[in-house]
Amino acid sequence: MSFSILKQIGDAQKKKSVVDVRSGDTVKVTQKIKEGGKFRLQVFEGVVIRVDRKESHTARIVVRKVTSGVGVEKSYLIHSPLVEKIEVTKRSKVRRNNLSYLRERSGKSARLSAKDFDRAAVNDVKVKEEVEEAPVEEVKEVEEVEVVETPAEEKAEEKTEEKAE
């Protein structure tokens, strides 16, 4: 397979619009969770400590928070259909992409200095217009074919008609 075909398949899996998330951001990630036959939404709020493959359809963020003295990290695929929404609540000044050093720190030493940003503009996600559309291959017209029912299908259809009457 050529790389261009793989790229087209990957781009088809991408969401049309995604929030610009960076390392050091405090985010609320809303995720769909299936329990039995129902779906519910769960919100996880924490600091983004890593952003991977930002331009790819496999873009991923790692979010960390401390709950009851225990550090919890979750990894989310940004373009996953199970990730409903990502909202940036705070943006911090950081000098690197991987903030793994926050794992060993707690309290004041784990603080990140906040920086001003336009929260409404960052979280306002507009659907990007598709500038380049994939070339559509011509579809050959197929002649209409007469459908022949089997005797079993005919009997089942007659019984449904009799019950309807």
Contacts in CASP RR format, 6 or more apart in sequence:
PFRMAT RR
TARGET T0000
AUTHOR 0000-0000-0000
METHOD contacts of the structure
MODEL  1
MSFSILKQIGDAQKKKSVVDVRSGDTVKVTQKIKEGGKFRLQVFEGVVIR
VDRKESHTARIVVRKVTSGVGVEKSYLIHSPLVEKIEVTKRSKVRRNNLS
YLRERSGKSARLSAKDFDRAAVNDVKVKEEVEEAPVEEVKEVEEVEVVET
PAEEKAEEKTEEKAE
8 134 0 8 1.000
10 57 0 8 1.000
11 57 0 8 1.000
12 134 0 8 1.000
13 57 0 8 1.000
13 79 0 8 1.000
14 57 0 8 1.000
14 79 0 8 1.000
15 78 0 8 1.000
15 79 0 8 1.000
16 127 0 8 1.000
16 128 0 8 1.000
16 130 0 8 1.000
17 125 0 8 1.000
17 126 0 8 1.000
17 127 0 8 1.000
17 128 0 8 1.000
18 59 0 8 1.000
18 78 0 8 1.000
18 79 0 8 1.000
18 86 0 8 1.000
18 125 0 8 1.000
19 86 0 8 1.000
19 87 0 8 1.000
19 88 0 8 1.000
19 122 0 8 1.000
19 123 0 8 1.000
19 125 0 8 1.000
20 88 0 8 1.000
20 122 0 8 1.000
21 27 0 8 1.000
21 48 0 8 1.000
21 51 0 8 1.000
21 61 0 8 1.000
21 78 0 8 1.000
21 86 0 8 1.000
21 88 0 8 1.000
22 48 0 8 1.000
22 51 0 8 1.000
22 91 0 8 1.000
22 94 0 8 1.000
23 48 0 8 1.000
23 49 0 8 1.000
23 50 0 8 1.000
23 51 0 8 1.000
23 94 0 8 1.000
23 96 0 8 1.000
23 97 0 8 1.000
23 98 0 8 1.000
23 99 0 8 1.000
24 47 0 8 1.000
24 48 0 8 1.000
24 49 0 8 1.000
24 91 0 8 1.000
24 92 0 8 1.000
24 94 0 8 1.000
24 99 0 8 1.000
24 112 0 8 1.000
25 47 0 8 1.000
25 48 0 8 1.000
25 88 0 8 1.000
25 90 0 8 1.000
25 91 0 8 1.000
25 92 0 8 1.000
26 45 0 8 1.000
26 46 0 8 1.000
26 47 0 8 1.000
26 48 0 8 1.000
26 88 0 8 1.000
26 89 0 8 1.000
26 90 0 8 1.000
26 91 0 8 1.000
26 92 0 8 1.000
27 45 0 8 1.000
27 46 0 8 1.000
27 47 0 8 1.000
27 48 0 8 1.000
27 61 0 8 1.000
27 63 0 8 1.000
27 86 0 8 1.000
27 87 0 8 1.000
27 88 0 8 1.000
27 89 0 8 1.000
28 43 0 8 1.000
28 44 0 8 1.000
28 45 0 8 1.000
28 46 0 8 1.000
28 85 0 8 1.000
28 86 0 8 1.000
28 87 0 8 1.000
28 89 0 8 1.000
29 43 0 8 1.000
29 44 0 8 1.000
29 45 0 8 1.000
29 61 0 8 1.000
29 63 0 8 1.000
29 74 0 8 1.000
29 76 0 8 1.000
29 83 0 8 1.000
29 85 0 8 1.000
29 86 0 8 1.000
30 41 0 8 1.000
30 42 0 8 1.000
30 43 0 8 1.000
30 83 0 8 1.000
30 84 0 8 1.000
30 85 0 8 1.000
30 86 0 8 1.000
30 87 0 8 1.000
31 41 0 8 1.000
31 42 0 8 1.000
31 43 0 8 1.000
31 44 0 8 1.000
31 76 0 8 1.000
31 82 0 8 1.000
31 83 0 8 1.000
31 84 0 8 1.000
32 39 0 8 1.000
32 40 0 8 1.000
32 41 0 8 1.000
32 81 0 8 1.000
32 82 0 8 1.000
32 83 0 8 1.000
32 84 0 8 1.000
33 39 0 8 1.000
33 40 0 8 1.000
33 41 0 8 1.000
33 42 0 8 1.000
33 82 0 8 1.000
41 84 0 8 1.000
44 63 0 8 1.000
44 65 0 8 1.000
44 74 0 8 1.000
45 65 0 8 1.000
45 89 0 8 1.000
46 63 0 8 1.000
46 64 0 8 1.000
46 65 0 8 1.000
47 63 0 8 1.000
47 64 0 8 1.000
47 65 0 8 1.000
47 92 0 8 1.000
47 99 0 8 1.000
47 102 0 8 1.000
47 112 0 8 1.000
48 61 0 8 1.000
48 62 0 8 1.000
48 63 0 8 1.000
48 99 0 8 1.000
49 62 0 8 1.000
49 63 0 8 1.000
49 64 0 8 1.000
49 73 0 8 1.000
49 98 0 8 1.000
49 99 0 8 1.000
49 100 0 8 1.000
49 102 0 8 1.000
49 103 0 8 1.000
50 60 0 8 1.000
50 61 0 8 1.000
50 62 0 8 1.000
50 97 0 8 1.000
50 98 0 8 1.000
50 99 0 8 1.000
50 100 0 8 1.000
51 59 0 8 1.000
51 60 0 8 1.000
51 61 0 8 1.000
51 97 0 8 1.000
52 58 0 8 1.000
52 59 0 8 1.000
52 60 0 8 1.000
52 61 0 8 1.000
52 62 0 8 1.000
53 59 0 8 1.000
53 60 0 8 1.000
57 79 0 8 1.000
58 77 0 8 1.000
58 79 0 8 1.000
59 77 0 8 1.000
59 78 0 8 1.000
59 79 0 8 1.000
60 75 0 8 1.000
60 76 0 8 1.000
60 77 0 8 1.000
60 78 0 8 1.000
61 75 0 8 1.000
61 76 0 8 1.000
61 78 0 8 1.000
61 86 0 8 1.000
62 73 0 8 1.000
62 74 0 8 1.000
62 75 0 8 1.000
62 76 0 8 1.000
63 73 0 8 1.000
63 74 0 8 1.000
63 75 0 8 1.000
63 76 0 8 1.000
64 71 0 8 1.000
64 72 0 8 1.000
64 73 0 8 1.000
64 102 0 8 1.000
64 103 0 8 1.000
65 71 0 8 1.000
65 72 0 8 1.000
66 72 0 8 1.000
66 106 0 8 1.000
69 106 0 8 1.000
71 103 0 8 1.000
76 83 0 8 1.000
76 86 0 8 1.000
77 83 0 8 1.000
78 86 0 8 1.000
87 123 0 8 1.000
88 117 0 8 1.000
88 119 0 8 1.000
88 122 0 8 1.000
88 123 0 8 1.000
89 119 0 8 1.000
90 114 0 8 1.000
91 114 0 8 1.000
91 115 0 8 1.000
91 117 0 8 1.000
91 122 0 8 1.000
92 112 0 8 1.000
92 113 0 8 1.000
92 114 0 8 1.000
92 115 0 8 1.000
93 112 0 8 1.000
93 113 0 8 1.000
93 114 0 8 1.000
93 115 0 8 1.000
94 112 0 8 1.000
102 110 0 8 1.000
149 157 0 8 1.000
END
